[in-house]
């Protein structure tokens, strides 16, 4: 109502010649900006209240289960987590994504639903083996909501669930008896995950900067897992291919996680190669240092030349 009255008054002043059209628009914009401040504050408080409410519910449920852990049967404990997961999922779906505040709050609740689902299934099944089924269920919940609500939080949660699920899958396949075999297989799964994520980013389906950061970090962890488990040759070959791919994408996209990932992987892999293959001799170290200095000087010269052009 106030906006309509203001617009009417401004139009009358413009018609009388007391104000120009530009001045009237400036007054209208300034009034709209000042009027939106209380609403934005209310939305922030409402969002914080939603987060606190979800945290209080989670703490209450966990406290109840911990205090009554021996008294409550396994199906009941699993059912409590399942009911929590359904409740959080329902609220998240009802909130929708019509505004940034709703999207953020819905993403937090969806991530909580995925965690509760994982807990429910993990309690219900035998915990003497890797809880692949539990994490697969949580991954399905979080990824479903991420497909609908593409926020950074659900992006991170979905990728985290996928990362852990692949680790659980490798442990299940190797029967949890050989850690070296489990991490060796997990490294292959993680390389596949990082590669798939690079493809997904290229299709424009997820946020680029965060996606490239997650993919580069996953590929680095996979390469280090291969090296730690004495798969040195595989780690060197994988590192070389990954660095080439990341640099090629960086030349096209200019996204800093790609360059950071390529430099980090190359630095660690070259250092490991020198230490393992050449025994860390003084000559090898001096050669590596000289190569590093040459690369830095060449890079600075190239940057200076491009800036001058």
KEKOLFI-977548 format. One record per residue (C-alpha): residue number from 1; residue in one letter; x, y, z. Coordinates in nm, 2 decimals, always signed. Layout:
# KEKOLFI-977548
 tordo vovo   east  north     up
   NUM    A      X      Y      Z
...
//
This chain:
# KEKOLFI-977548
 tordo vovo   east  north     up
     1    X  +0.00  +0.00  +0.00
     2    X  +0.28  +0.24  +0.09
     3    X  +0.46  +0.17  -0.23
     4    X  +0.15  +0.25  -0.44
     5    X  +0.10  +0.58  -0.25
     6    X  +0.47  +0.67  -0.30
     7    X  +0.45  +0.59  -0.67
     8    X  +0.14  +0.80  -0.71
     9    X  +0.30  +1.09  -0.53
    10    X  +0.61  +1.07  -0.74
    11    X  +0.41  +1.07  -1.06
    12    X  +0.22  +1.38  -0.95
    13    X  +0.55  +1.56  -0.87
    14    X  +0.69  +1.46  -1.21
    15    X  +0.37  +1.58  -1.38
    16    X  +0.39  +1.92  -1.19
    17    X  +0.76  +1.95  -1.29
    18    X  +0.88  +1.95  -0.93
    19    X  +1.09  +1.63  -1.00
    20    X  +1.24  +1.48  -1.30
    21    X  +1.18  +1.12  -1.40
    22    X  +1.54  +1.03  -1.31
    23    X  +1.50  +1.18  -0.96
    24    X  +1.17  +1.00  -0.91
    25    X  +1.32  +0.67  -1.00
    26    X  +1.61  +0.73  -0.77
    27    X  +1.37  +0.81  -0.48
    28    X  +1.17  +0.50  -0.56
    29    X  +1.48  +0.27  -0.57
    30    X  +1.62  +0.42  -0.25
    31    X  +1.29  +0.36  -0.07
    32    X  +1.26  +0.00  -0.20
    33    X  +1.62  -0.07  -0.08
    34    X  +1.55  +0.07  +0.27
    35    X  +1.22  -0.11  +0.30
    36    X  +1.38  -0.45  +0.21
    37    X  +1.63  -0.43  +0.50
    38    X  +1.38  -0.53  +0.78
    39    X  +1.26  -0.82  +0.56
    40    X  +1.61  -0.94  +0.49
    41    X  +1.69  -0.93  +0.86
    42    X  +1.37  -1.13  +0.93
    43    X  +1.47  -1.39  +0.68
    44    X  +1.81  -1.42  +0.83
    45    X  +1.67  -1.47  +1.18
    46    X  +1.42  -1.72  +1.04
    47    X  +1.70  -1.91  +0.86
    48    X  +1.91  -1.92  +1.18
    49    X  +1.60  -2.04  +1.37
    50    X  +1.56  -2.33  +1.13
    51    X  +1.92  -2.43  +1.17
    52    X  +1.90  -2.42  +1.55
    53    X  +1.57  -2.61  +1.55
    54    X  +1.72  -2.89  +1.34
    55    X  +2.03  -2.90  +1.56
    56    X  +1.81  -2.92  +1.88
    57    X  +1.61  -3.21  +1.73
    58    X  +1.92  -3.40  +1.63
    59    X  +2.08  -3.35  +1.98
    60    X  +1.76  -3.46  +2.15
    61    X  +1.74  -3.78  +1.94
    62    X  +2.10  -3.87  +1.99
    63    X  +2.09  -3.80  +2.37
    64    X  +1.78  -4.02  +2.40
    65    X  +1.94  -4.31  +2.21
    66    X  +2.27  -4.28  +2.41
    67    X  +2.09  -4.27  +2.74
    68    X  +1.86  -4.56  +2.65
    69    X  +2.10  -4.75  +2.43
    70    X  +2.09  -5.08  +2.62
    71    X  +1.72  -5.05  +2.70
    72    X  +1.59  -4.98  +2.34
    73    X  +1.59  -5.26  +2.09
    74    X  +1.77  -5.23  +1.76
    75    X  +1.46  -5.20  +1.54
    76    X  +1.33  -4.91  +1.77
    77    X  +1.67  -4.73  +1.75
    78    X  +1.67  -4.77  +1.37
    79    X  +1.31  -4.66  +1.35
    80    X  +1.38  -4.34  +1.54
    81    X  +1.65  -4.25  +1.29
    82    X  +1.43  -4.35  +1.00
    83    X  +1.15  -4.13  +1.14
    84    X  +1.39  -3.84  +1.17
    85    X  +1.51  -3.89  +0.82
    86    X  +1.16  -3.89  +0.68
    87    X  +1.07  -3.58  +0.88
    88    X  +1.37  -3.38  +0.76
    89    X  +1.32  -3.50  +0.40
    90    X  +0.95  -3.40  +0.41
    91    X  +1.03  -3.05  +0.55
    92    X  +1.31  -3.00  +0.30
    93    X  +1.08  -3.09  +0.01
    94    X  +0.80  -2.87  +0.14
    95    X  +1.04  -2.57  +0.17
    96    X  +1.13  -2.59  -0.19
    97    X  +1.38  -2.36  -0.37
    98    X  +1.17  -2.05  -0.45
    99    X  +1.42  -1.83  -0.26
   100    X  +1.79  -1.85  -0.17
   101    X  +1.69  -1.87  +0.20
   102    X  +1.46  -2.16  +0.14
   103    X  +1.71  -2.34  -0.08
   104    X  +1.98  -2.31  +0.18
   105    X  +1.76  -2.43  +0.47
   106    X  +1.62  -2.71  +0.25
   107    X  +1.97  -2.82  +0.16
   108    X  +2.07  -2.84  +0.53
   109    X  +1.77  -3.05  +0.61
   110    X  +1.83  -3.27  +0.31
   111    X  +2.19  -3.34  +0.42
   112    X  +2.06  -3.42  +0.77
   113    X  +1.81  -3.66  +0.62
   114    X  +2.09  -3.84  +0.44
   115    X  +2.29  -3.87  +0.76
   116    X  +1.99  -3.99  +0.95
   117    X  +1.92  -4.25  +0.68
   118    X  +2.27  -4.37  +0.70
   119    X  +2.25  -4.41  +1.08
   120    X  +1.92  -4.59  +1.05
   121    X  +2.04  -4.85  +0.81
   122    X  +2.38  -4.88  +0.99
   123    X  +2.21  -4.96  +1.32
   124    X  +1.97  -5.21  +1.16
   125    X  +2.23  -5.41  +0.97
   126    X  +2.53  -5.60  +1.10
   127    X  +2.81  -5.35  +1.18
   128    X  +3.09  -5.61  +1.18
   129    X  +3.16  -5.53  +0.81
   130    X  +3.19  -5.21  +0.61
   131    X  +2.85  -5.03  +0.61
   132    X  +2.82  -5.01  +0.23
   133    X  +2.44  -5.04  +0.23
   134    X  +2.41  -4.77  +0.49
   135    X  +2.62  -4.52  +0.30
   136    X  +2.47  -4.62  -0.03
   137    X  +2.12  -4.53  +0.12
   138    X  +2.24  -4.20  +0.25
   139    X  +2.41  -4.12  -0.08
   140    X  +2.08  -4.19  -0.27
   141    X  +1.89  -3.96  -0.05
   142    X  +2.14  -3.67  -0.06
   143    X  +2.20  -3.70  -0.44
   144    X  +1.82  -3.71  -0.50
   145    X  +1.78  -3.38  -0.32
   146    X  +2.09  -3.24  -0.49
   147    X  +1.94  -3.31  -0.83
   148    X  +1.65  -3.09  -0.73
   149    X  +1.83  -2.83  -0.53
   150    X  +2.18  -2.74  -0.67
   151    X  +2.33  -2.56  -0.37
   152    X  +2.69  -2.57  -0.27
   153    X  +2.61  -2.75  +0.06
   154    X  +2.43  -3.04  -0.11
   155    X  +2.71  -3.04  -0.38
   156    X  +2.96  -3.10  -0.10
   157    X  +2.74  -3.34  +0.09
   158    X  +2.67  -3.55  -0.23
   159    X  +3.03  -3.57  -0.32
   160    X  +3.13  -3.66  +0.03
   161    X  +2.88  -3.94  +0.05
   162    X  +3.00  -4.07  -0.29
   163    X  +3.36  -4.06  -0.18
   164    X  +3.29  -4.26  +0.14
   165    X  +3.06  -4.50  -0.04
   166    X  +3.33  -4.59  -0.29
   167    X  +3.57  -4.65  +0.00
   168    X  +3.31  -4.88  +0.17
   169    X  +3.26  -5.06  -0.16
   170    X  +3.63  -5.13  -0.20
   171    X  +3.64  -5.26  +0.16
   172    X  +3.34  -5.48  +0.10
   173    X  +3.49  -5.62  -0.22
   174    X  +3.82  -5.70  -0.05
   175    X  +3.64  -5.85  +0.25
   176    X  +3.80  -5.60  +0.49
   177    X  +4.11  -5.83  +0.53
   178    X  +4.37  -5.65  +0.33
   179    X  +4.40  -5.27  +0.38
   180    X  +4.65  -5.24  +0.10
   181    X  +4.41  -5.40  -0.15
   182    X  +4.12  -5.20  -0.02
   183    X  +4.30  -4.87  -0.06
   184    X  +4.44  -4.98  -0.40
   185    X  +4.09  -5.05  -0.52
   186    X  +3.95  -4.74  -0.36
   187    X  +4.21  -4.53  -0.55
   188    X  +4.07  -4.66  -0.87
   189    X  +3.71  -4.58  -0.76
   190    X  +3.82  -4.23  -0.66
   191    X  +4.00  -4.17  -0.99
   192    X  +3.68  -4.27  -1.16
   193    X  +3.48  -4.04  -0.94
   194    X  +3.71  -3.74  -1.00
   195    X  +3.70  -3.81  -1.38
   196    X  +3.32  -3.83  -1.38
   197    X  +3.29  -3.51  -1.19
   198    X  +3.51  -3.33  -1.44
   199    X  +3.27  -3.45  -1.71
   200    X  +2.97  -3.34  -1.51
   201    X  +3.12  -3.00  -1.46
   202    X  +3.19  -2.97  -1.83
   203    X  +2.82  -3.04  -1.89
   204    X  +2.74  -2.74  -1.67
   205    X  +2.54  -2.95  -1.42
   206    X  +2.73  -2.84  -1.10
   207    X  +2.91  -2.54  -0.96
   208    X  +3.24  -2.51  -1.14
   209    X  +3.48  -2.38  -0.88
   210    X  +3.37  -2.61  -0.60
   211    X  +3.34  -2.90  -0.85
   212    X  +3.69  -2.86  -0.98
   213    X  +3.82  -2.83  -0.62
   214    X  +3.66  -3.15  -0.52
   215    X  +3.77  -3.34  -0.83
   216    X  +4.13  -3.22  -0.80
   217    X  +4.14  -3.31  -0.43
   218    X  +4.00  -3.65  -0.50
   219    X  +4.25  -3.72  -0.77
   220    X  +4.54  -3.61  -0.55
   221    X  +4.42  -3.84  -0.27
   222    X  +4.38  -4.13  -0.51
   223    X  +4.74  -4.08  -0.64
   224    X  +4.87  -4.06  -0.28
   225    X  +4.68  -4.38  -0.18
   226    X  +4.85  -4.56  -0.47
   227    X  +5.19  -4.44  -0.36
   228    X  +5.14  -4.52  +0.00
   229    X  +5.03  -4.88  -0.09
   230    X  +5.36  -4.93  -0.29
   231    X  +5.19  -4.89  -0.63
   232    X  +5.46  -4.64  -0.72
   233    X  +5.46  -4.68  -1.10
   234    X  +5.09  -4.66  -1.11
   235    X  +5.10  -4.34  -0.90
   236    X  +5.36  -4.18  -1.13
   237    X  +5.17  -4.27  -1.45
   238    X  +4.84  -4.15  -1.30
   239    X  +4.99  -3.83  -1.18
   240    X  +5.13  -3.75  -1.52
   241    X  +4.80  -3.81  -1.69
   242    X  +4.61  -3.61  -1.43
   243    X  +4.84  -3.31  -1.45
   244    X  +4.81  -3.30  -1.83
   245    X  +4.43  -3.32  -1.81
   246    X  +4.40  -3.05  -1.54
   247    X  +4.64  -2.81  -1.72
   248    X  +4.45  -2.86  -2.05
   249    X  +4.12  -2.78  -1.88
   250    X  +4.27  -2.49  -1.69
   251    X  +4.39  -2.33  -2.02
   252    X  +4.03  -2.33  -2.13
   253    X  +3.84  -2.26  -1.81
   254    X  +4.09  -2.05  -1.60
   255    X  +3.96  -2.19  -1.28
   256    X  +4.22  -2.18  -0.99
   257    X  +4.15  -2.52  -0.84
   258    X  +4.27  -2.68  -1.16
   259    X  +4.60  -2.50  -1.15
   260    X  +4.64  -2.56  -0.78
   261    X  +4.56  -2.93  -0.82
   262    X  +4.80  -2.97  -1.11
   263    X  +5.09  -2.80  -0.92
   264    X  +5.02  -2.99  -0.60
   265    X  +5.01  -3.33  -0.77
   266    X  +5.32  -3.25  -0.97
   267    X  +5.51  -3.13  -0.67
   268    X  +5.43  -3.43  -0.45
   269    X  +5.48  -3.68  -0.73
   270    X  +5.82  -3.54  -0.85
   271    X  +5.94  -3.53  -0.49
   272    X  +5.83  -3.89  -0.43
   273    X  +5.99  -4.00  -0.76
   274    X  +6.32  -3.84  -0.66
   275    X  +6.31  -3.98  -0.31
   276    X  +6.22  -4.34  -0.42
   277    X  +6.40  -4.38  -0.76
   278    X  +6.71  -4.17  -0.71
   279    X  +6.74  -4.24  -0.34
   280    X  +6.72  -3.87  -0.25
   281    X  +7.08  -3.81  -0.36
   282    X  +7.23  -3.46  -0.33
   283    X  +7.26  -3.44  -0.71
   284    X  +6.90  -3.53  -0.77
   285    X  +6.79  -3.27  -0.51
   286    X  +7.01  -3.01  -0.67
   287    X  +6.87  -3.09  -1.01
   288    X  +6.51  -3.07  -0.88
   289    X  +6.59  -2.73  -0.72
   290    X  +6.74  -2.60  -1.04
   291    X  +6.44  -2.71  -1.24
   292    X  +6.21  -2.54  -1.00
   293    X  +6.40  -2.21  -1.02
   294    X  +6.40  -2.24  -1.40
   295    X  +6.03  -2.29  -1.41
   296    X  +5.96  -2.00  -1.18
   297    X  +6.18  -1.77  -1.38
   298    X  +6.02  -1.88  -1.71
   299    X  +5.67  -1.84  -1.57
   300    X  +5.75  -1.48  -1.44
   301    X  +5.90  -1.39  -1.78
   302    X  +5.60  -1.53  -1.97
   303    X  +5.36  -1.34  -1.74
   304    X  +5.56  -1.01  -1.79
   305    X  +5.56  -1.06  -2.17
   306    X  +5.19  -1.12  -2.18
   307    X  +5.12  -0.81  -1.97
   308    X  +5.34  -0.59  -2.19
   309    X  +5.15  -0.71  -2.50
//
